């Protein structure tokens, strides 16, 4: 059965410094991927992205401006207003804590404040999207049109933060209309890879391996993929390794330039007081078009050996050669700017080195053919030249001997356009561009396991006697139903079977289950809670109140039966592992139970500190679950005898 085509598909790349929005207007029969270029405050110019910025009047909860409207001198310099930017990474409590320790004055005071910034920005973004795109729809008003909003997320976000982001953007207005939907699509590196494969498919050959690097304003994400199906008009990608990322980006260059300028201004302020504080002046210099244009053009053919940035409100006759100010402008050399870039490039090179080393261990003998750069920092001519110089001849990596450094088409728009392009491909032929992805973490359930006195894993463990059958079980065991690095299909869920016992007359129909997550490599996965790297990801509650009770299996019904009379309930939880999120469906007797969200999910806070993996693999006698899981590329390997799992 063909999937119903929406009227409009919208892809949103919420960025550290700027946000991009692409779309395909299917209501007019077009499958072209376009993007919003007209924004408030820039109606006379085409801008591919809108700044991720808000301005609030002091002591007020409602912003006075956003995006380009916040870039005016009145909004930036007003003493009674608060300028908010670079807040994307702070939705992660760990990153927020680091920033608060580093800069307690200017960092957000709480996670609630960060969530408010997110919601306010996305609410204004949604209103503008509605304003721009509602008039382009054909024959259907905005509020009744079928509109799909697809968001990308960084690879550094765990599922709990992705779920929090989903909740925030929905509160902001996305998917509140009856026929509007909201989904978390690809990670940023995956979306950039999809866009490149769709827009430049001719440069790839069958079995080529791509290392995609999406280097943006605040984060850099990497993904390794293999090309397939080049002989058809439906090129596909398969992920070969877990996506990962780091806080590397152009915003750090801005921050370091601001600090450098401030240190000079503080020296000047000691001899001749400036009209504003050195902190405010340095911030305005960093935000100025003079510096931003120079930064973007650094490494290009017109790169000058010296550039100047005006010092705001400084007398144009002011000269101070000690700190390189001449006639109200501070001068910088190309080498000084290069050092700011090199600090980020060094981290970026280290990230690529690590990925190539991982691939050499995982797939020895395989060659990585292309290093594809996307994102704002990836668009920089200087960054491109440095990476070419480092990697074109292999850079010391045996598996990158003939690697080619390529630039993604529209590198700054690659993510949002890739989101829409992938959705259009699925609508057109029923298959996504990305066929398989490597699971970024291991997921399992907490269960009880039949006690075995000869099993060393059971020694010293808490035990429980089942009143229904009188047997002993050890508690807090973990059944890993998918393991880190294993390929999973992007279309089929992983099916996990559960078995519950219930006494006659027991009114309970909702059963809790703890979902466990671990980022440890497969050999180091713990067998039970309390050892190694494993933490509760979320608590799910399976509500079987709508299930047909006649399908429950009755046990020990006859008077001569040994044991208590009880019902056995068999049901399935289907786990859909997305690029950065995890979703659950409840199935009973071959049917999906969908009324009133039969699975309630309570997400736990992400761990503050990631535990290191043990130095030796955890020994294994019994591995659960008991049967191959559907949706995995091949069956789950079992060590030891298979055992029945119980919730």
Number of C-alpha atoms within 10 A of each C-alpha: 3 8 9 8 15 18 22 25 26 25 28 25 27 25 26 21 22 20 20 24 26 26 26 24 21 18 19 13 10 10 18 13 19 15 20 18 17 17 22 14 16 14 10 9 10 11 16 18 24 25 22 25 23 25 23 19 17 14 9 10 11 14 20 15 21 25 24 18 21 23 20 11 10 11 21 19 15 13 10 10 18 19 19 19 17 18 20 21 20 22 22 20 18 15 14 21 19 13 17 17 10 11 11 12 10 10 19 19 13 14 15 11 13 21 19 15 25 22 20 21 21 21 19 18 23 16 13 16 16 14 12 14 15 16 11 15 16 15 10 14 12 21 15 11 20 21 24 23 20 23 25 26 25 27 25 20 20 21 23 20 21 22 17 14 20 18 13 20 22 16 15 21 16 23 19 14 14 11 15 20 17 17 13 21 24 27 29 37 33 32 29 34 32 30 28 26 24 20 16 12 17 10 11 18 16 13 18 17 24 25 24 30 28 34 30 26 24 22 25 28 27 27 28 28 27 20 21 20 13 16 9 8 9 17 21 23 27 21 23 22 23 21 27 19 21 17 20 23 26 25 20 19 23 21 15 17 22 21 17 14 23 20 16 17 23 18 14 17 15 9 8 12 13 18 12 13 13 22 15 14 23 25 19 19 23 20 15 16 12 14 19 15 10 19 21 16 17 20 19 13 8 9 14 13 10 12 16 17 20 20 23 19 11 15 13 13 10 14 15 14 10 9 17 15 22 17 15 20 22 21 15 17 12 15 11 14 18 16 14 19 24 17 14 20 21 13 16 23 17 12 20 18 16 12 19 20 16 14 19 18 9 12 13 12 11 15 21 26 21 22 23 25 30 31 29 22 30 25 21 22 15 22 21 20 13 16 20 18 13 13 21 17 15 17 17 11 16 17 20 21 16 15 22 18 20 16 19 26 18 17 24 25 24 29 35 30 29 31 33 32 29 21 21 22 16 14 16 14 10 13 17 22 28 23 16 21 26 24 23 23 19 21 25 23 24 21 22 21 24 19 19 13 9 9 11 12 19 21 12 8 15 10 16 16 13 12 10 16 12 11 11 16 21 21 20 19 24 25 25 23 23 24 25 21 20 21 23 26 21 20 16 14 21 21 21 21 19 16 13 13 18 17 15 10 8 9 9 11 14 15 13 14 17 21 22 20 24 26 21 21 16 17 14 19 26 24 23 20 16 11 12 19 19 24 21 20 25 21 18 20 18 24 21 20 14 12 17 10 11 7 13 18 12 17 16 14 13 9 9 7 10 10 14 15 17 20 22 15 19 16 21 20 21 21 21 20 25 21 23 25 20 17 15 20 19 22 21 19 14 8 11 15 20 13 10 8 13 21 23 17 19 13 17 15 14 19 14 11 7 13 14 10 18 16 7 8 14 17 13 16 15 18 20 26 25 18 17 17 19 19 21 21 12 12 11 20 11 15 11 11 10 13 14 14 21 16 17
